[in-house]
Amino acid sequence: MTTESKPQAYPDSFFVGAYWGARRESPEACARRAAVFLELLAACDPLLAHWYKSIRSRKGTQKLSLMPPDVSVLTDLFRRGVNREGRGPVIEELGLRVGFLNGGAASDDARLSIKCGAFDDPSPNNCLLSLPFEGPTAERVLTPSSLEAVMRGMVAAWEPEWIAAMSEHHRELDDSDNRTNARVGWVSYFSKQRGTVPPLPAPVRIEPVEDKGTLILLTPERFTVANPEHVALANRVRELLTRAGLIKTR
């Protein structure tokens, strides 16, 4: 006898992911964008005000503080983040990758990974922020106001095509086969280059982000896949955005 697994309520790991297509950029250009983003993140919440990079040296692994952001330091980190096979030549078209930690304990742990400058790679450039999902810090950070502030910072720094703030459980339900070119999160953003966001059903809230695009908030309370109404609403919004051409099948 087998039993079907049921969707779980939170706690559930949570992330905010910004994505954009081919954009050839130098290490310094990526560093300038990262510096802007780190400054904007710090203004969102104390959790996001401290960032470090683990650096290996003769003295062992050390933590390099990245705050306040220094473009020259960040440029060096992006230069080290090149792609290559073994000791072969740099594969420039795959861009640059870096990862940062906030140095927090388990319940206050946040991580940031960035892929920038790729111009001939099947996977998109991206900026991914992993957030704590339980405890007092999570209750403070996983709110519409905090997530929207983070996403506005991503828009200002990275000029992405789309952003989704969502749980891993939700990601597994929404386009699990990765067949479409965007996901619909608890909070989402679509650049105006994707098209015009159509009218969406209540309680969905829509807000412009300057003249760059549109934020979409599904529910004022935290989205959870354990709530069938939340899942149905997300599916309906995905359907409407697909009809409007903002989401397409690969």
Phi and psi in degrees as GROMACS dihedral restraints (atoms count N, CA, C in turn):
[ dihedral_restraints ]
;  ai    aj    ak    al  type     phi  dphi    fc
    3     4     5     6     1  -115.0    20    10
    4     5     6     7     1   152.0    20    10
    6     7     8     9     1  -120.6    20    10
    7     8     9    10     1   140.6    20    10
    9    10    11    12     1   -79.2    20    10
   10    11    12    13     1   139.7    20    10
   12    13    14    15     1   -75.4    20    10
   13    14    15    16     1   142.6    20    10
   15    16    17    18     1  -105.0    20    10
   16    17    18    19     1   148.6    20    10
   18    19    20    21     1   -57.5    20    10
   19    20    21    22     1   143.0    20    10
   21    22    23    24     1   -99.0    20    10
   22    23    24    25     1   150.5    20    10
   24    25    26    27     1   -81.9    20    10
   25    26    27    28     1   169.4    20    10
   27    28    29    30     1   -68.5    20    10
   28    29    30    31     1   150.2    20    10
   30    31    32    33     1   -73.5    20    10
   31    32    33    34     1   139.7    20    10
   33    34    35    36     1  -154.0    20    10
   34    35    36    37     1   135.9    20    10
   36    37    38    39     1   -56.6    20    10
   37    38    39    40     1   143.6    20    10
   39    40    41    42     1  -132.8    20    10
   40    41    42    43     1   142.8    20    10
   42    43    44    45     1  -144.6    20    10
   43    44    45    46     1   160.1    20    10
   45    46    47    48     1  -122.3    20    10
   46    47    48    49     1   120.7    20    10
   48    49    50    51     1  -122.4    20    10
   49    50    51    52     1   126.2    20    10
   51    52    53    54     1  -108.1    20    10
   52    53    54    55     1   139.6    20    10
   54    55    56    57     1  -136.9    20    10
   55    56    57    58     1   142.3    20    10
   57    58    59    60     1  -149.7    20    10
   58    59    60    61     1   161.1    20    10
   60    61    62    63     1   -82.2    20    10
   61    62    63    64     1  -161.0    20    10
   63    64    65    66     1   -56.7    20    10
   64    65    66    67     1   128.9    20    10
   66    67    68    69     1  -156.3    20    10
   67    68    69    70     1   100.8    20    10
   69    70    71    72     1   -72.9    20    10
   70    71    72    73     1   121.5    20    10
   72    73    74    75     1  -142.3    20    10
   73    74    75    76     1   147.2    20    10
   75    76    77    78     1   -77.4    20    10
   76    77    78    79     1   165.0    20    10
   78    79    80    81     1   -55.7    20    10
   79    80    81    82     1   -38.7    20    10
   81    82    83    84     1   -67.8    20    10
   82    83    84    85     1   -39.7    20    10
   84    85    86    87     1   -64.0    20    10
   85    86    87    88     1   -42.6    20    10
   87    88    89    90     1   -63.6    20    10
   88    89    90    91     1   -39.0    20    10
   90    91    92    93     1   -64.6    20    10
   91    92    93    94     1   -39.4    20    10
   93    94    95    96     1   -63.4    20    10
   94    95    96    97     1   -42.0    20    10
   96    97    98    99     1   -63.8    20    10
   97    98    99   100     1   -43.8    20    10
   99   100   101   102     1   -62.7    20    10
  100   101   102   103     1   -38.3    20    10
  102   103   104   105     1   -62.8    20    10
  103   104   105   106     1   -43.4    20    10
  105   106   107   108     1   -60.2    20    10
  106   107   108   109     1   -44.7    20    10
  108   109   110   111     1   -65.7    20    10
  109   110   111   112     1   -43.3    20    10
  111   112   113   114     1   -60.9    20    10
  112   113   114   115     1   -39.5    20    10
  114   115   116   117     1   -63.6    20    10
  115   116   117   118     1   -43.6    20    10
  117   118   119   120     1   -69.3    20    10
  118   119   120   121     1   -36.6    20    10
  120   121   122   123     1   -61.9    20    10
  121   122   123   124     1   -42.2    20    10
  123   124   125   126     1   -60.6    20    10
  124   125   126   127     1   -29.3    20    10
  126   127   128   129     1   -80.3    20    10
  127   128   129   130     1   -12.2    20    10
  129   130   131   132     1   -78.5    20    10
  130   131   132   133     1   -40.5    20    10
  132   133   134   135     1  -169.8    20    10
  133   134   135   136     1   147.9    20    10
  135   136   137   138     1   -56.3    20    10
  136   137   138   139     1   -30.4    20    10
  138   139   140   141     1   -57.0    20    10
  139   140   141   142     1   -31.9    20    10
  141   142   143   144     1  -103.6    20    10
  142   143   144   145     1    18.6    20    10
  144   145   146   147     1   -96.9    20    10
  145   146   147   148     1    -6.0    20    10
  147   148   149   150     1  -130.4    20    10
  148   149   150   151     1   126.4    20    10
  150   151   152   153     1  -137.0    20    10
  151   152   153   154     1   144.0    20    10
  153   154   155   156     1  -137.2    20    10
  154   155   156   157     1   156.3    20    10
  156   157   158   159     1  -123.5    20    10
  157   158   159   160     1   129.8    20    10
  159   160   161   162     1   -76.7    20    10
  160   161   162   163     1   123.8    20    10
  162   163   164   165     1  -120.2    20    10
  163   164   165   166     1   128.9    20    10
  165   166   167   168     1   -88.6    20    10
  166   167   168   169     1   133.3    20    10
  168   169   170   171     1  -141.9    20    10
  169   170   171   172     1  -178.2    20    10
  171   172   173   174     1   -63.3    20    10
  172   173   174   175     1   -23.7    20    10
  174   175   176   177     1   -88.2    20    10
  175   176   177   178     1     5.2    20    10
  177   178   179   180     1   103.8    20    10
  178   179   180   181     1  -167.8    20    10
  180   181   182   183     1   -82.1    20    10
  181   182   183   184     1   127.8    20    10
  183   184   185   186     1  -125.3    20    10
  184   185   186   187     1   157.1    20    10
  186   187   188   189     1   -97.6    20    10
  187   188   189   190     1   123.3    20    10
  189   190   191   192     1   -97.5    20    10
  190   191   192   193     1   117.6    20    10
  192   193   194   195     1   -72.5    20    10
  193   194   195   196     1   135.7    20    10
  195   196   197   198     1  -107.6    20    10
  196   197   198   199     1     5.4    20    10
  198   199   200   201     1  -119.6    20    10
  199   200   201   202     1   133.8    20    10
  201   202   203   204     1   -68.8    20    10
  202   203   204   205     1   152.6    20    10
  204   205   206   207     1   -62.1    20    10
  205   206   207   208     1   136.8    20    10
  207   208   209   210     1  -120.2    20    10
  208   209   210   211     1   115.7    20    10
  210   211   212   213     1   -60.0    20    10
  211   212   213   214     1   -36.2    20    10
  213   214   215   216     1   -66.0    20    10
  214   215   216   217     1   -40.5    20    10
  216   217   218   219     1   -65.3    20    10
  217   218   219   220     1   -46.1    20    10
  219   220   221   222     1   -64.5    20    10
  220   221   222   223     1   -36.3    20    10
  222   223   224   225     1   -60.1    20    10
  223   224   225   226     1   -43.6    20    10
  225   226   227   228     1   -62.4    20    10
  226   227   228   229     1   -39.9    20    10
  228   229   230   231     1   -65.1    20    10
  229   230   231   232     1   -40.8    20    10
  231   232   233   234     1   -67.6    20    10
  232   233   234   235     1   -36.7    20    10
  234   235   236   237     1   -60.7    20    10
  235   236   237   238     1   -35.5    20    10
  237   238   239   240     1   -74.8    20    10
  238   239   240   241     1   -15.2    20    10
  240   241   242   243     1   -91.4    20    10
  241   242   243   244     1    24.8    20    10
  243   244   245   246     1   -71.1    20    10
  244   245   246   247     1   160.0    20    10
  246   247   248   249     1   -99.9    20    10
  247   248   249   250     1   136.2    20    10
  249   250   251   252     1  -157.4    20    10
  250   251   252   253     1   158.6    20    10
  252   253   254   255     1   -97.5    20    10
  253   254   255   256     1   113.3    20    10
  255   256   257   258     1    59.3    20    10
  256   257   258   259     1  -126.2    20    10
  258   259   260   261     1  -103.1    20    10
  259   260   261   262     1    18.5    20    10
  261   262   263   264     1   -73.5    20    10
  262   263   264   265     1  -174.9    20    10
  264   265   266   267     1   -68.4    20    10
  265   266   267   268     1   158.9    20    10
  267   268   269   270     1   -65.2    20    10
  268   269   270   271     1   136.2    20    10
  270   271   272   273     1   -97.3    20    10
  271   272   273   274     1    88.0    20    10
  273   274   275   276     1   -60.3    20    10
  274   275   276   277     1   -36.3    20    10
  276   277   278   279     1   -66.0    20    10
  277   278   279   280     1   -17.2    20    10
  279   280   281   282     1   -87.4    20    10
  280   281   282   283     1    -1.8    20    10
  282   283   284   285     1    78.1    20    10
  283   284   285   286     1  -159.5    20    10
  285   286   287   288     1  -127.6    20    10
  286   287   288   289     1   145.4    20    10
  288   289   290   291     1  -131.0    20    10
  289   290   291   292     1   135.8    20    10
  291   292   293   294     1  -139.4    20    10
  292   293   294   295     1   157.9    20    10
  294   295   296   297     1  -140.1    20    10
  295   296   297   298     1   138.3    20    10
  297   298   299   300     1  -126.3    20    10
  298   299   300   301     1   154.2    20    10
  300   301   302   303     1  -120.8    20    10
  301   302   303   304     1   152.9    20    10
  303   304   305   306     1   -93.9    20    10
  304   305   306   307     1    -4.8    20    10
  306   307   308   309     1    76.3    20    10
  307   308   309   310     1    12.0    20    10
  309   310   311   312     1   -81.4    20    10
  310   311   312   313     1   162.0    20    10
  312   313   314   315     1   -69.0    20    10
  313   314   315   316     1   178.8    20    10
  315   316   317   318     1   -52.6    20    10
  316   317   318   319     1   -44.7    20    10
  318   319   320   321     1   -80.2    20    10
  319   320   321   322     1    -8.7    20    10
  321   322   323   324     1  -122.7    20    10
  322   323   324   325     1    24.1    20    10
  324   325   326   327     1   -84.0    20    10
  325   326   327   328     1   127.4    20    10
  327   328   329   330     1  -130.6    20    10
  328   329   330   331     1   144.7    20    10
  330   331   332   333     1  -133.1    20    10
  331   332   333   334     1   146.8    20    10
  333   334   335   336     1  -131.1    20    10
  334   335   336   337     1   126.7    20    10
  336   337   338   339     1  -127.1    20    10
  337   338   339   340     1   141.9    20    10
  339   340   341   342     1  -133.9    20    10
  340   341   342   343     1   131.6    20    10
  342   343   344   345     1  -119.8    20    10
  343   344   345   346     1   119.4    20    10
  345   346   347   348     1  -138.2    20    10
  346   347   348   349     1   147.5    20    10
  348   349   350   351     1    87.5    20    10
  349   350   351   352     1     2.4    20    10
  351   352   353   354     1   -74.2    20    10
  352   353   354   355     1   138.9    20    10
  354   355   356   357     1  -133.2    20    10
  355   356   357   358     1    -1.6    20    10
  357   358   359   360     1  -153.4    20    10
  358   359   360   361     1    70.2    20    10
  360   361   362   363     1  -143.7    20    10
  361   362   363   364     1   131.2    20    10
  363   364   365   366     1   -58.7    20    10
  364   365   366   367     1   -33.9    20    10
  366   367   368   369     1   -89.2    20    10
  367   368   369   370     1   143.2    20    10
  369   370   371   372     1   -77.4    20    10
  370   371   372   373     1   160.7    20    10
  372   373   374   375     1   -62.4    20    10
  373   374   375   376     1   150.2    20    10
  375   376   377   378     1  -159.8    20    10
  376   377   378   379     1   161.5    20    10
  378   379   380   381     1  -132.8    20    10
  379   380   381   382     1   115.8    20    10
  381   382   383   384     1  -117.7    20    10
  382   383   384   385     1   125.1    20    10
  384   385   386   387     1  -114.7    20    10
  385   386   387   388     1   115.9    20    10
  387   388   389   390     1   -94.2    20    10
  388   389   390   391     1   134.6    20    10
  390   391   392   393     1  -120.3    20    10
  391   392   393   394     1   155.3    20    10
  393   394   395   396     1   -63.9    20    10
  394   395   396   397     1   151.3    20    10
  396   397   398   399     1  -121.1    20    10
  397   398   399   400     1    -1.5    20    10
  399   400   401   402     1  -149.3    20    10
  400   401   402   403     1   158.7    20    10
  402   403   404   405     1    98.9    20    10
  403   404   405   406     1   174.9    20    10
  405   406   407   408     1   -58.7    20    10
  406   407   408   409     1   -38.8    20    10
  408   409   410   411     1   -65.5    20    10
  409   410   411   412     1   -43.0    20    10
  411   412   413   414     1   -62.7    20    10
  412   413   414   415     1   -41.0    20    10
  414   415   416   417     1   -61.1    20    10
  415   416   417   418     1   -31.7    20    10
  417   418   419   420     1   -80.4    20    10
  418   419   420   421     1   -40.0    20    10
  420   421   422   423     1   -83.4    20    10
  421   422   423   424     1   -36.6    20    10
  423   424   425   426     1   -84.8    20    10
  424   425   426   427     1    67.4    20    10
  426   427   428   429     1  -131.6    20    10
  427   428   429   430     1   154.6    20    10
  429   430   431   432     1   -54.4    20    10
  430   431   432   433     1   -42.3    20    10
  432   433   434   435     1   -64.6    20    10
  433   434   435   436     1   -42.6    20    10
  435   436   437   438     1   -68.4    20    10
  436   437   438   439     1   -44.7    20    10
  438   439   440   441     1   -65.6    20    10
  439   440   441   442     1   -38.4    20    10
  441   442   443   444     1   -65.5    20    10
  442   443   444   445     1   -37.0    20    10
  444   445   446   447     1   -64.3    20    10
  445   446   447   448     1   -42.4    20    10
  447   448   449   450     1   -61.3    20    10
  448   449   450   451     1   -43.6    20    10
  450   451   452   453     1   -68.9    20    10
  451   452   453   454     1   -36.0    20    10
  453   454   455   456     1   -64.2    20    10
  454   455   456   457     1   -36.0    20    10
  456   457   458   459     1   -65.3    20    10
  457   458   459   460     1   -38.9    20    10
  459   460   461   462     1   -63.2    20    10
  460   461   462   463     1   -40.5    20    10
  462   463   464   465     1   -63.9    20    10
  463   464   465   466     1   -45.5    20    10
  465   466   467   468     1   -64.4    20    10
  466   467   468   469     1   -39.3    20    10
  468   469   470   471     1   -86.3    20    10
  469   470   471   472     1   -42.1    20    10
  471   472   473   474     1  -109.2    20    10
  472   473   474   475     1   -13.7    20    10
  474   475   476   477     1    50.2    20    10
  475   476   477   478     1    54.8    20    10
  477   478   479   480     1   -75.9    20    10
  478   479   480   481     1   165.4    20    10
  480   481   482   483     1   -81.5    20    10
  481   482   483   484     1   -34.0    20    10
  483   484   485   486     1  -158.3    20    10
  484   485   486   487     1   157.9    20    10
  486   487   488   489     1  -139.5    20    10
  487   488   489   490     1   145.3    20    10
  489   490   491   492     1  -134.8    20    10
  490   491   492   493     1   130.4    20    10
  492   493   494   495     1  -107.0    20    10
  493   494   495   496     1   114.7    20    10
  495   496   497   498     1  -158.7    20    10
  496   497   498   499     1   165.4    20    10
  498   499   500   501     1   -86.8    20    10
  499   500   501   502     1   161.7    20    10
  501   502   503   504     1   -64.8    20    10
  502   503   504   505     1   -37.3    20    10
  504   505   506   507     1   -61.4    20    10
  505   506   507   508     1   -39.9    20    10
  507   508   509   510     1   -67.5    20    10
  508   509   510   511     1   -40.7    20    10
  510   511   512   513     1   -59.5    20    10
  511   512   513   514     1   -38.0    20    10
  513   514   515   516     1   -66.0    20    10
  514   515   516   517     1   -28.1    20    10
  516   517   518   519     1   -84.6    20    10
  517   518   519   520     1   -37.3    20    10
  519   520   521   522     1   -88.5    20    10
  520   521   522   523     1   109.1    20    10
  522   523   524   525     1    55.0    20    10
  523   524   525   526     1    54.2    20    10
  525   526   527   528     1   -61.3    20    10
  526   527   528   529     1   -26.5    20    10
  528   529   530   531     1   -89.1    20    10
  529   530   531   532     1     1.8    20    10
  531   532   533   534     1    56.0    20    10
  532   533   534   535     1    45.3    20    10
  534   535   536   537     1   -96.4    20    10
  535   536   537   538     1    -9.0    20    10
  537   538   539   540     1  -114.6    20    10
  538   539   540   541     1   166.6    20    10
  540   541   542   543     1   -96.3    20    10
  541   542   543   544     1    19.7    20    10
  543   544   545   546     1  -169.0    20    10
  544   545   546   547     1   156.7    20    10
  546   547   548   549     1  -114.6    20    10
  547   548   549   550     1   160.6    20    10
  549   550   551   552     1  -111.0    20    10
  550   551   552   553     1   113.1    20    10
  552   553   554   555     1  -101.0    20    10
  553   554   555   556     1  -175.2    20    10
  555   556   557   558     1   -55.9    20    10
  556   557   558   559     1   -45.7    20    10
  558   559   560   561     1  -122.3    20    10
  559   560   561   562     1   135.2    20    10
  561   562   563   564     1  -131.8    20    10
  562   563   564   565     1   161.5    20    10
  564   565   566   567     1  -138.5    20    10
  565   566   567   568     1   139.9    20    10
  567   568   569   570     1  -130.7    20    10
  568   569   570   571     1   128.5    20    10
  570   571   572   573     1   -65.0    20    10
  571   572   573   574     1   150.8    20    10
  573   574   575   576     1   -63.3    20    10
  574   575   576   577     1   -20.6    20    10
  576   577   578   579     1   -65.2    20    10
  577   578   579   580     1   -22.5    20    10
  579   580   581   582     1   -76.1    20    10
  580   581   582   583     1   -23.8    20    10
  582   583   584   585     1   132.5    20    10
  583   584   585   586     1  -170.8    20    10
  585   586   587   588     1   -99.2    20    10
  586   587   588   589     1   128.5    20    10
  588   589   590   591     1   -69.1    20    10
  589   590   591   592     1   126.4    20    10
  591   592   593   594     1   -78.3    20    10
  592   593   594   595     1   170.2    20    10
  594   595   596   597     1   -57.8    20    10
  595   596   597   598     1   137.2    20    10
  597   598   599   600     1  -124.2    20    10
  598   599   600   601     1   152.2    20    10
  600   601   602   603     1   -71.0    20    10
  601   602   603   604     1   153.0    20    10
  603   604   605   606     1   -63.2    20    10
  604   605   606   607     1   145.8    20    10
  606   607   608   609     1   -94.6    20    10
  607   608   609   610     1    22.9    20    10
  609   610   611   612     1   -61.0    20    10
  610   611   612   613     1   136.0    20    10
  612   613   614   615     1  -115.5    20    10
  613   614   615   616     1   137.9    20    10
  615   616   617   618     1  -119.6    20    10
  616   617   618   619     1   134.4    20    10
  618   619   620   621     1  -138.8    20    10
  619   620   621   622     1   139.4    20    10
  621   622   623   624     1   -74.7    20    10
  622   623   624   625     1   151.6    20    10
  624   625   626   627     1  -113.4    20    10
  625   626   627   628     1    91.8    20    10
  627   628   629   630     1    49.1    20    10
  628   629   630   631     1  -130.5    20    10
  630   631   632   633     1  -108.7    20    10
  631   632   633   634     1    21.7    20    10
  633   634   635   636     1   -99.3    20    10
  634   635   636   637     1   -30.4    20    10
  636   637   638   639     1   175.8    20    10
  637   638   639   640     1  -157.9    20    10
  639   640   641   642     1  -138.5    20    10
  640   641   642   643     1   135.0    20    10
  642   643   644   645     1   -92.5    20    10
  643   644   645   646     1   142.5    20    10
  645   646   647   648     1  -127.9    20    10
  646   647   648   649     1   118.4    20    10
  648   649   650   651     1  -107.4    20    10
  649   650   651   652     1   120.5    20    10
  651   652   653   654     1   -71.8    20    10
  652   653   654   655     1   -51.5    20    10
  654   655   656   657     1  -139.9    20    10
  655   656   657   658     1   147.6    20    10
  657   658   659   660     1   -70.4    20    10
  658   659   660   661     1   -28.9    20    10
  660   661   662   663     1   -89.2    20    10
  661   662   663   664     1   162.8    20    10
  663   664   665   666     1   -61.8    20    10
  664   665   666   667     1   131.3    20    10
  666   667   668   669     1   -69.5    20    10
  667   668   669   670     1   135.2    20    10
  669   670   671   672     1  -142.0    20    10
  670   671   672   673     1   138.9    20    10
  672   673   674   675     1   -70.9    20    10
  673   674   675   676     1   -11.0    20    10
  675   676   677   678     1   -73.7    20    10
  676   677   678   679     1   -13.3    20    10
  678   679   680   681     1   -99.1    20    10
  679   680   681   682     1   108.5    20    10
  681   682   683   684     1   -61.6    20    10
  682   683   684   685     1   -27.6    20    10
  684   685   686   687     1   -67.8    20    10
  685   686   687   688     1   -37.3    20    10
  687   688   689   690     1   -63.2    20    10
  688   689   690   691     1   -46.1    20    10
  690   691   692   693     1   -64.2    20    10
  691   692   693   694     1   -42.6    20    10
  693   694   695   696     1   -63.1    20    10
  694   695   696   697     1   -39.9    20    10
  696   697   698   699     1   -65.3    20    10
  697   698   699   700     1   -44.0    20    10
  699   700   701   702     1   -60.9    20    10
  700   701   702   703     1   -41.5    20    10
  702   703   704   705     1   -65.0    20    10
  703   704   705   706     1   -39.1    20    10
  705   706   707   708     1   -65.9    20    10
  706   707   708   709     1   -43.0    20    10
  708   709   710   711     1   -64.4    20    10
  709   710   711   712     1   -42.0    20    10
  711   712   713   714     1   -58.6    20    10
  712   713   714   715     1   -43.0    20    10
  714   715   716   717     1   -60.4    20    10
  715   716   717   718     1   -44.5    20    10
  717   718   719   720     1   -68.9    20    10
  718   719   720   721     1   -38.4    20    10
  720   721   722   723     1   -68.7    20    10
  721   722   723   724     1   -33.4    20    10
  723   724   725   726     1   -67.8    20    10
  724   725   726   727     1   -44.0    20    10
  726   727   728   729     1   -59.8    20    10
  727   728   729   730     1   -35.7    20    10
  729   730   731   732     1   -80.4    20    10
  730   731   732   733     1    -4.7    20    10
  732   733   734   735     1    88.6    20    10
  733   734   735   736     1     4.5    20    10
  735   736   737   738     1   -78.0    20    10
  736   737   738   739     1   -25.3    20    10
  738   739   740   741     1  -120.8    20    10
  739   740   741   742     1   133.2    20    10
  741   742   743   744     1  -132.6    20    10
  742   743   744   745     1   153.6    20    10
  744   745   746   747     1   -78.8    20    10
  745   746   747   748     1   137.0    20    10
